[in-house]
Amino acid sequence: MERLQKVIAHAGFASRRKAEELIKEGHVRVNGKTVKELGIKVSSSDRVEVNGIPVEREEPVYFLLYKPRGVISSVTDDKGRKVVTDYFQQIKQRIYPVGRLDFDTSGLLLLTNDGEFANLLMHPKNEIEKVYVAKVKGIPSREKMRSLEKGVRLEDGKTAPAQTKVLSIDKKKQTAIIELTIHEGRNRQVRRMLEAIGHPVIKLKRERYGFLTLQGLNAGEARELTAHEVKQLRALSKS
């Protein structure tokens, strides 16, 4: 038996909090009867509907993918381009990415069918550390690196302070490789931050998400998260 709001969240309809609102507002039926009370538990044999749509319950699954460049962080693409779920053809559950990586960005991406888990990780207040490595045009000065550490002003507001490190420079080609650690998840944030200091990105990769890394994986490969890792991620997002 599981709480009704958890079943709805796991099915990907909404976060658990939104599921609670749907229940209280009378949008949910169990075995044909509208329920408005929180705390109700349902079994696998109970029929649950949200706004008349049956909730198909699946066992929650959690995956880590090394997303290659040139792949869309989505389950479908109207232009016929490769999407991240193409790497999970053998998985029967309806999984989707937690957040996204740009088409031209590679690296660590999580996928799941657990809506509550996904919403928990993506919530702005849960500042999970994300580490990127970028190859940029030009060689940034220490002053420009400090501006990233203080936060730079973008069109959607000033960024939170970042941690930075210059990993290498190529004076001949006038390029540098930078490690950037952020806690936010704005659209194309790392690229925009580096453009803001005058050093556009040539290549970008997300190497770490919280405590998770790409160790042991090549581009296009994936692995299932362990139960302990899932538990750690939940704890990390709530800490």
C-alpha positions in Angstrom: 0.0 0.0 0.0 1.3 3.5 -0.9 0.0 7.0 -0.2 -2.2 8.2 -3.1 -0.1 11.4 -3.7 3.1 9.3 -3.9 1.5 7.0 -6.5 0.5 10.1 -8.6 3.9 11.6 -8.3 5.7 8.4 -9.2 3.6 8.1 -12.4 5.0 11.5 -13.5 1.7 13.4 -13.3 3.0 16.0 -10.9 5.2 16.6 -7.9 3.9 15.2 -4.6 2.9 18.6 -3.4 1.0 19.3 -6.7 -0.6 15.8 -6.4 -1.9 16.8 -2.9 -3.5 19.9 -4.4 -5.1 17.8 -7.2 -6.6 15.4 -4.5 -7.9 18.3 -2.3 -9.4 20.0 -5.4 -11.3 16.8 -6.4 -9.4 15.9 -9.5 -8.6 12.4 -8.4 -10.8 9.3 -8.3 -10.0 5.9 -6.8 -12.1 3.0 -8.1 -14.5 5.5 -9.6 -15.0 7.5 -6.5 -13.7 11.1 -6.0 -11.4 11.4 -3.0 -10.4 14.7 -1.4 -8.7 13.4 1.7 -4.9 13.3 2.0 -3.3 10.2 3.6 -5.4 7.7 1.7 -3.4 4.6 0.7 -4.0 2.5 -2.4 -2.8 -0.9 -3.5 -1.7 -2.1 -6.9 -5.3 -3.4 -7.5 -6.9 0.0 -7.0 -7.8 2.0 -10.1 -6.5 5.6 -9.8 -7.5 8.4 -12.2 -6.4 12.0 -12.5 -8.8 14.2 -14.4 -10.2 11.0 -15.9 -6.8 9.8 -17.1 -5.8 6.4 -15.6 -2.6 6.4 -13.6 -0.4 3.6 -14.8 1.9 2.6 -11.9 5.4 1.5 -12.7 8.3 0.4 -10.5 10.5 3.5 -10.1 13.8 3.3 -12.0 16.8 5.7 -11.9 19.6 5.9 -14.5 22.8 7.9 -15.1 23.6 8.6 -18.8 26.8 9.9 -20.3 25.0 12.1 -22.8 27.0 12.6 -26.0 27.0 15.9 -27.9 24.3 16.3 -30.6 21.6 14.6 -28.6 18.4 16.2 -27.3 17.5 16.0 -23.6 13.9 15.0 -24.3 11.8 11.9 -24.9 10.8 13.0 -28.5 12.0 15.5 -31.1 9.8 16.9 -33.9 12.8 17.2 -36.1 13.7 13.6 -35.8 17.0 14.1 -34.0 18.4 11.6 -31.5 17.0 11.9 -28.0 18.3 10.7 -24.7 15.7 8.0 -24.3 16.9 6.4 -27.6 19.7 4.9 -25.3 17.1 3.1 -23.3 15.2 1.1 -25.9 15.2 -2.0 -23.7 13.6 -0.2 -20.7 9.9 -0.7 -20.5 9.2 2.1 -18.0 8.5 5.6 -19.4 11.5 7.5 -18.3 12.4 11.1 -18.9 15.4 13.4 -18.1 15.8 15.2 -14.8 16.5 18.7 -16.1 18.4 18.9 -19.3 21.8 19.4 -21.0 22.0 21.4 -24.2 22.1 19.7 -27.6 25.8 20.6 -27.9 26.7 19.8 -24.3 27.9 16.4 -23.2 28.0 14.8 -19.8 26.1 13.5 -16.8 22.3 13.4 -17.1 19.9 11.6 -14.8 16.7 9.9 -16.1 13.8 8.4 -14.1 10.1 7.7 -14.1 9.8 9.0 -10.5 8.1 12.4 -10.8 8.5 13.3 -7.1 12.2 12.5 -7.2 12.7 14.5 -10.4 10.9 17.5 -9.0 12.9 17.3 -5.7 16.2 17.4 -7.6 15.2 20.2 -9.9 13.6 22.5 -7.2 15.6 25.8 -7.1 15.9 25.6 -3.3 17.8 22.3 -3.5 21.2 23.6 -4.6 22.8 20.4 -5.8 26.4 21.0 -6.9 27.1 20.6 -10.6 30.6 20.6 -12.1 31.3 21.5 -15.7 34.5 21.5 -17.7 34.5 24.1 -20.6 37.0 24.8 -23.3 36.8 28.5 -24.1 38.1 31.0 -26.6 40.8 33.2 -25.1 42.6 33.0 -21.8 40.6 34.5 -18.9 42.3 36.8 -16.5 42.2 36.2 -12.7 39.9 39.3 -12.5 37.4 37.7 -14.9 37.5 34.4 -13.0 36.8 36.3 -9.8 33.7 37.9 -11.4 32.3 34.4 -12.0 33.0 33.6 -8.3 31.1 36.7 -7.2 28.3 36.1 -9.7 27.7 37.7 -13.1 24.7 39.6 -14.3 22.7 37.9 -17.0 19.4 38.9 -18.7 17.5 36.9 -16.1 19.4 38.2 -13.1 22.7 37.8 -11.3 24.0 34.3 -10.9 24.9 32.8 -7.6 28.6 32.6 -6.8 30.5 29.9 -8.6 33.7 28.0 -7.9 36.3 28.2 -10.7 39.6 26.7 -11.6 41.7 27.1 -14.8 42.8 23.6 -15.6 45.0 24.4 -18.6 45.8 27.1 -21.2 47.0 27.0 -24.8 48.8 30.3 -25.5 49.4 29.3 -29.2 45.7 28.5 -29.9 44.5 31.1 -27.3 42.2 28.8 -25.6 41.7 27.6 -22.0 40.0 24.8 -20.2 38.0 25.9 -17.1 36.3 23.9 -14.4 33.1 25.7 -13.2 31.0 24.5 -10.2 27.5 26.0 -9.9 24.3 25.2 -7.9 21.7 26.7 -10.1 20.1 25.3 -13.2 19.2 28.1 -15.5 18.9 27.6 -19.3 22.4 27.4 -20.9 23.7 29.0 -17.8 27.4 28.0 -18.0 27.6 29.1 -21.6 26.0 32.5 -20.9 28.2 33.1 -17.8 31.3 32.5 -19.9 30.0 34.6 -22.8 29.3 37.4 -20.2 33.0 37.6 -19.3 34.1 37.5 -23.0 35.1 33.9 -23.3 32.6 31.9 -25.5 32.4 28.2 -25.0 34.0 25.9 -27.7 33.1 22.6 -25.9 31.2 21.9 -22.7 30.8 18.8 -20.5 29.0 18.2 -17.2 31.4 15.9 -15.2 29.7 15.7 -11.9 26.2 16.0 -10.4 26.3 16.0 -6.6 28.5 13.1 -5.7 27.8 11.3 -9.0 30.5 11.1 -11.7 30.9 9.6 -15.2 33.5 7.1 -14.0 33.5 3.9 -16.0 31.2 5.2 -18.7 31.9 6.2 -22.3 29.7 8.7 -24.2 26.3 7.0 -24.9 26.6 4.5 -22.1 24.4 4.4 -19.0 24.0 2.6 -15.7 21.3 2.2 -13.2 21.7 4.1 -9.9 22.0 2.0 -6.8 19.3 2.2 -4.1 22.0 3.8 -1.9 22.7 6.5 -4.5 19.0 7.3 -4.8 18.8 7.6 -1.1 21.9 9.8 -1.0 20.4 12.1 -3.7 17.2 12.5 -1.7 19.1 13.3 1.4 21.4 15.8 -0.5 18.4 17.6 -1.9 16.8 17.9 1.5 19.9 18.9 3.4 
